[in-house]
Amino acid sequence: MSIQLKCLSHTPLRGRNDPSADVVAEVDAVLAQSRAEVEAFDPELILVFAPDHYNGLFYDLMPPFVVATAAESVGDYGTLTGNLSVDAELALELTKHLTDSDLDVSLSHRLQVDHGCTQTLEEMTGSLTRYPVIPIIINSVAPPFVPYRRIRKLGEAVGNFLAGLNKRVLILGTGGLSHEPPVPLLADSPQEVQEFLICGRNPTPEGRAAREARTIAAGRIYGSELCQQTPLNAVWDEAFIELLQSGELEQVDDFDIQQISTEAGRSTHEVRTWVAAFAALAASGPYQARKDYYRPINEWIAGYGVVSATPA
């Protein structure tokens, strides 16, 4: 087996509420370089850790993590629609391995996934179907959350499974870094919003457009005195990236969920996908990590980062 890792921030506001042209060009360049590296590696399998933003998973049944044997993109924010090329047999084998590893993981034979999964897959491969993929969705926006130590253990168990494959495997982690888009909380929302959070699947085109318009509007004032969301926290982001580079992943076991929400934003917990990805890589031994890019970008409501890693 050979293995590579890419962790990337995603943002549905790319192309919808862009920063200056030079910043867009910087990001385009680093994404082009990352995609070229993926194409040169030519993975035989992509394992993608991703969040969901109340498109596939809702509070009528909200698991901490889900392995999908089949997945369809909802096509939100202009992402591609259609089925992902999920390796169903291998996904089932992985699920059995995870349950045998004392992890209570959920299984879906028909999962809807959103930009949190598909945007990075598109950016790295140009398609939803170019390579076989196994999606693992980690709950990152719908509290309560499991402790970060369980995310690390999930990643380790996934990595142990991947180590037994005679394949070139690309691990993707998608989400974060610091950010807080206008995602409602169940506890303090009006009844109609609570109903959406509990079971809001398959909204009308008008309903999806209105939801996306709210995010775009939030991006236009994010970081200004008009914005009530938690601002981006470059210090937190840089420290998190340095932790991943150090290889001392056990430090995430002490992460305080409420403290992260307060300091860096409630949706910063999408970095759970990065923790799982690095833990999966670390299961094969020491690694070398490289920060390819980082910049806080208010227009995209994201501390935007790209990190790559390979075995040492």
C-alpha positions in Angstrom: 0.0 0.0 0.0 1.1 3.6 -0.7 -0.8 6.5 0.9 -1.1 10.3 0.5 -3.1 12.8 2.4 -4.7 16.1 1.5 -6.7 18.2 4.0 -8.5 21.3 2.6 -10.9 23.9 3.8 -14.1 24.1 1.8 -16.4 27.0 1.2 -19.7 27.2 -0.7 -18.9 30.9 -1.3 -16.1 30.3 -3.8 -17.4 32.1 -6.9 -20.3 33.6 -5.1 -18.7 36.1 -2.7 -15.0 36.2 -3.6 -12.2 38.2 -2.0 -9.8 40.2 -4.1 -8.6 38.7 -7.4 -5.1 38.2 -6.1 -6.4 36.0 -3.2 -8.6 34.0 -5.6 -5.5 33.5 -7.8 -3.5 32.3 -4.8 -6.1 29.7 -3.9 -6.6 28.6 -7.6 -2.8 28.1 -7.9 -2.5 25.9 -4.7 -5.6 23.9 -5.7 -4.2 23.3 -9.2 -0.9 22.1 -7.7 -2.7 19.8 -5.2 -4.8 18.4 -8.1 -1.7 17.8 -10.1 -0.1 15.9 -7.2 -3.3 13.8 -6.9 -3.3 13.0 -10.6 0.4 12.0 -10.5 -0.3 9.7 -7.5 -3.3 8.3 -9.5 -5.1 6.8 -6.4 -6.9 3.5 -6.7 -9.1 4.5 -3.8 -10.1 7.8 -2.1 -11.1 7.7 1.5 -12.9 11.0 2.2 -13.7 12.2 5.7 -16.4 14.9 5.4 -19.0 16.8 7.3 -22.7 17.3 6.5 -24.6 20.6 6.7 -28.2 19.3 7.3 -28.5 17.9 3.8 -28.1 14.2 4.3 -28.2 13.9 8.1 -30.8 15.4 10.4 -31.8 15.2 14.1 -34.5 12.5 13.3 -31.4 10.3 13.5 -28.0 12.0 14.0 -25.1 9.5 14.2 -21.6 10.7 15.1 -20.1 9.0 12.0 -21.5 7.2 9.0 -19.8 5.0 6.3 -21.6 5.1 3.0 -21.8 2.2 0.5 -23.7 4.5 -1.9 -23.8 8.2 -2.0 -25.5 10.9 -4.1 -24.6 14.5 -4.3 -27.5 17.0 -3.6 -25.7 19.5 -5.8 -25.9 22.4 -3.3 -24.0 25.7 -4.1 -23.4 24.7 -7.7 -21.5 21.5 -6.9 -21.9 18.5 -9.3 -25.0 16.3 -8.9 -25.2 12.5 -9.3 -23.8 9.4 -7.7 -20.3 9.0 -6.3 -18.3 6.0 -7.4 -18.5 4.3 -4.0 -16.7 0.9 -3.7 -19.7 -0.7 -1.9 -18.0 -4.0 -1.1 -14.9 -2.4 0.4 -17.1 0.1 2.3 -18.9 -2.9 3.9 -15.6 -4.5 4.8 -14.4 -1.3 6.4 -17.7 -1.0 8.4 -17.2 -4.5 9.8 -13.5 -3.7 10.6 -14.7 -0.5 12.5 -17.3 -2.4 14.5 -14.8 -5.1 15.3 -12.6 -2.3 16.5 -15.2 -1.3 19.1 -16.4 1.7 17.2 -20.1 2.3 17.0 -20.3 3.4 13.4 -23.5 3.8 11.4 -23.9 2.5 7.9 -25.9 4.0 4.9 -26.7 2.2 1.7 -28.3 5.4 0.3 -26.6 8.6 1.7 -27.1 12.1 0.4 -23.9 14.2 0.6 -23.4 17.9 0.1 -20.6 20.4 -0.7 -18.8 19.3 2.4 -18.0 16.1 0.7 -18.2 16.9 -3.0 -16.4 20.2 -3.3 -13.0 18.9 -2.3 -13.6 15.7 -4.4 -14.3 17.9 -7.4 -11.3 20.2 -6.8 -8.9 17.3 -6.4 -10.2 15.1 -9.3 -12.5 17.2 -11.5 -15.3 14.7 -11.0 -17.4 12.7 -8.6 -16.7 9.4 -10.4 -13.1 9.4 -11.6 -11.8 7.2 -8.7 -13.4 4.7 -6.4 -14.3 6.4 -3.1 -15.5 5.6 0.4 -17.2 8.5 2.2 -17.2 8.7 6.0 -19.3 11.5 7.3 -18.4 12.9 10.7 -21.0 15.0 12.5 -19.4 18.4 12.9 -22.3 20.9 13.0 -25.1 19.3 15.0 -24.4 19.2 18.8 -23.9 17.3 21.0 -20.5 16.1 19.6 -18.5 13.1 20.6 -15.1 13.9 22.2 -12.1 14.4 19.8 -10.4 11.3 21.2 -13.1 9.2 19.5 -12.5 11.0 16.2 -8.8 10.1 16.6 -9.6 6.5 17.4 -11.9 6.4 14.3 -9.1 7.6 12.1 -6.7 5.1 13.6 -9.1 2.2 12.9 -9.6 3.4 9.4 -5.8 3.6 8.9 -5.3 0.1 10.2 -7.9 -1.1 7.6 -6.2 0.8 4.8 -2.8 -0.6 5.7 -4.1 -4.1 4.8 -5.0 -3.0 1.3 -2.6 -3.4 -1.7 -3.7 -0.1 -3.2 -2.6 3.5 -3.7 -4.9 5.3 -1.3 -5.6 9.1 -1.1 -7.0 10.2 2.3 -9.0 13.5 2.1 -10.2 15.6 5.0 -12.5 18.4 4.1 -13.8 21.3 6.3 -12.8 24.0 8.7 -10.7 25.7 9.7 -12.1 28.5 12.0 -15.5 29.7 10.8 -19.1 30.2 11.8 -21.6 30.4 9.0 -25.3 31.1 9.9 -26.1 27.5 10.9 -29.0 27.5 13.4 -29.0 25.6 16.7 -31.9 23.3 17.5 -32.1 24.6 21.1 -32.9 28.2 20.4 -34.6 28.1 17.0 -38.3 28.7 16.2 -40.5 25.8 15.5 -40.3 25.8 11.7 -36.5 25.9 11.9 -36.5 23.0 14.4 -38.6 21.0 12.0 -36.1 21.6 9.2 -33.2 20.5 11.5 -35.0 17.4 12.5 -36.2 16.3 9.0 -35.5 18.8 6.3 -34.5 16.4 3.5 -35.0 17.2 -0.2 -36.0 20.9 0.1 -37.7 22.6 -2.8 -35.5 24.5 -5.2 -36.9 27.7 -3.7 -36.1 26.6 -0.2 -32.5 25.6 -1.1 -32.0 28.9 -3.0 -33.2 30.9 0.1 -30.9 28.9 2.3 -27.9 29.6 0.1 -28.9 33.3 -0.2 -28.7 33.6 3.6 -25.1 32.2 3.6 -24.1 34.6 0.8 -25.5 37.5 2.7 -23.6 36.4 5.8 -20.4 36.3 3.8 -20.9 39.9 2.7 -20.7 41.2 6.2 -18.6 38.6 7.9 -15.8 40.1 10.0 -17.5 43.5 10.0 -19.2 45.3 12.9 -22.5 44.2 11.4 -21.7 40.5 11.8 -22.7 38.7 15.0 -20.9 35.4 14.1 -17.6 34.5 15.8 -14.8 36.0 13.8 -12.0 33.9 12.1 -9.1 33.0 14.4 -5.9 32.7 12.5 -3.9 32.1 15.7 -6.1 29.0 16.5 -5.9 27.8 12.9 -2.1 28.1 12.7 -1.7 26.3 16.0 -4.0 23.5 14.9 -2.0 23.0 11.6 1.3 23.0 13.6 -0.2 20.3 15.9 -1.0 18.1 12.9 2.5 18.7 11.5 4.1 17.7 14.8 2.5 14.3 14.7 1.5 14.6 18.4 -2.1 13.8 17.6 -2.9 12.6 21.1 -3.1 16.3 22.0 -6.5 16.5 20.4 -7.8 14.2 23.1 -7.8 17.3 25.4 -9.7 19.5 23.0 -12.6 21.3 24.8 -15.6 21.5 22.5 -17.2 24.6 23.9 -13.8 26.4 24.1 -13.2 25.8 20.4 -16.7 27.0 19.5 -16.2 30.2 21.5 -12.7 30.9 20.3 -12.9 29.9 16.6 -16.6 29.4 15.7 -19.1 26.6 16.1 -18.4 25.2 12.6 -14.7 24.9 13.4 -15.5 21.4 14.5 -15.3 20.4 10.9 -11.6 20.0 11.7 -12.7 16.6 13.1 -12.3 15.4 9.5 -8.7 16.6 9.5 -8.0 14.8 12.8 -9.5 11.6 11.5 -7.5 11.9 8.2 -4.2 12.4 10.0 -4.9 9.7 12.5 -5.5 7.3 9.6 -2.2 8.3 8.0 -0.4 8.0 11.4 -1.6 4.4 11.8 1.0 3.4 9.2 3.8 5.1 11.1 5.5 8.5 11.2 4.6 11.0 8.5 5.8 14.3 7.1 3.2 17.1 6.7 3.5 20.3 4.7 1.4 23.5 5.0 0.6 24.4 1.4 -1.5 27.4 2.1 -3.3 29.4 4.8 -5.1 32.6 4.8 -8.2 33.8 6.8 -10.8 34.9 4.2 -13.8 36.7 5.6 -15.6 36.7 2.3 -15.6 32.9 2.3 -16.3 32.7 6.1 -13.3 30.5 6.4 -9.8 30.2 7.7 -8.8 28.7 4.4 -6.0 26.1 4.6 -4.5 23.3 2.5 -2.2 20.7 4.1 -0.5 17.7 2.5 1.2 14.7 4.1 3.0 11.5 3.2 4.6 8.7 5.2 8.1 9.7 6.4 
